[in-house]
Amino acid sequence: MATWIVDVIGTTAAVLGTICWLPQAIRTIQTKETKSLSLWSNLLLFATVSLWFVYGLAISAWPLVAANTISILLVGLIVIMKLRHG
């Protein structure tokens, strides 16, 4: 498979994987409703995207670094809101 196709696939996956958390983060900020959110799931996801971020840095893969930077911020915000508002 051509390198540019692999890059497009990776970048698309990174963008989609990142933007999927945007609606949840916006809703959580607006409503402060976190009762239905699992703290453990979000903590595990936070750990996952943090490790993907470190991995992306290690292999110099900018789609992984950029996408997981944003994911760390979004999921981190959800975790903070969950800890604050239960």
C-alpha positions as CSV (number, residue, x, y, z in Angstrom):
1,M,0.0,0.0,0.0
2,A,1.3,3.5,-0.8
3,T,2.7,5.5,2.1
4,W,0.4,8.4,1.4
5,I,-2.7,6.1,1.6
6,V,-1.4,4.8,5.0
7,D,-1.0,8.4,6.1
8,V,-4.5,9.4,5.0
9,I,-6.0,6.3,6.8
10,G,-4.0,7.1,10.0
11,T,-4.9,10.8,9.9
12,T,-8.6,10.1,9.3
13,A,-8.7,7.6,12.1
14,A,-7.0,10.1,14.4
15,V,-9.4,12.9,13.5
16,L,-12.5,10.7,13.9
17,G,-11.2,9.2,17.2
18,T,-10.7,12.7,18.5
19,I,-13.9,14.5,17.4
20,C,-16.0,11.7,18.8
21,W,-15.3,13.0,22.3
22,L,-16.2,16.6,21.4
23,P,-20.0,16.3,21.8
24,Q,-19.7,14.5,25.2
25,A,-17.3,17.2,26.5
26,I,-19.5,20.0,25.3
27,R,-22.6,18.4,26.8
28,T,-20.8,17.8,30.1
29,I,-19.6,21.4,30.2
30,Q,-23.1,22.8,29.4
31,T,-25.2,20.6,31.7
32,K,-22.6,19.6,34.4
33,E,-24.5,16.3,34.3
34,T,-22.0,13.5,34.9
35,K,-24.1,11.0,36.9
36,S,-24.5,8.6,33.9
37,L,-20.7,8.8,33.0
38,S,-18.4,6.1,34.2
39,L,-15.4,7.5,36.0
40,W,-13.4,4.3,35.6
41,S,-14.1,4.2,31.8
42,N,-13.0,7.7,31.4
43,L,-9.9,7.3,33.5
44,L,-8.9,4.2,31.4
45,L,-9.6,6.2,28.2
46,F,-7.4,9.0,29.6
47,A,-4.6,6.6,30.3
48,T,-5.0,5.1,26.8
49,V,-4.9,8.4,24.9
50,S,-1.9,9.5,27.1
51,L,0.0,6.4,26.1
52,W,-0.9,6.8,22.5
53,F,0.4,10.4,22.8
54,V,3.7,9.2,24.2
55,Y,3.9,6.5,21.5
56,G,3.3,9.1,18.8
57,L,6.1,11.2,20.2
58,A,8.4,8.3,20.3
59,I,7.8,7.4,16.6
60,S,7.4,11.0,15.4
61,A,3.8,10.4,14.2
62,W,2.2,13.8,14.1
63,P,-1.4,12.5,13.6
64,L,-1.1,10.5,16.8
65,V,0.5,13.4,18.7
66,A,-2.0,16.0,17.5
67,A,-5.1,13.8,17.9
68,N,-4.2,12.5,21.3
69,T,-3.2,15.9,22.6
70,I,-6.8,17.1,21.9
71,S,-8.2,13.8,23.2
72,I,-6.2,14.2,26.4
73,L,-7.7,17.7,26.9
74,L,-11.3,16.6,26.1
75,V,-11.3,13.4,28.2
76,G,-9.3,15.1,30.9
77,L,-12.0,17.7,31.1
78,I,-14.7,15.1,31.3
79,V,-12.8,13.4,34.2
80,I,-12.5,16.7,36.0
81,M,-16.2,17.4,35.6
82,K,-17.0,13.9,36.8
83,L,-14.9,14.3,39.9
84,R,-16.4,17.8,40.6
85,H,-20.0,17.0,39.9
86,G,-20.2,13.3,40.7
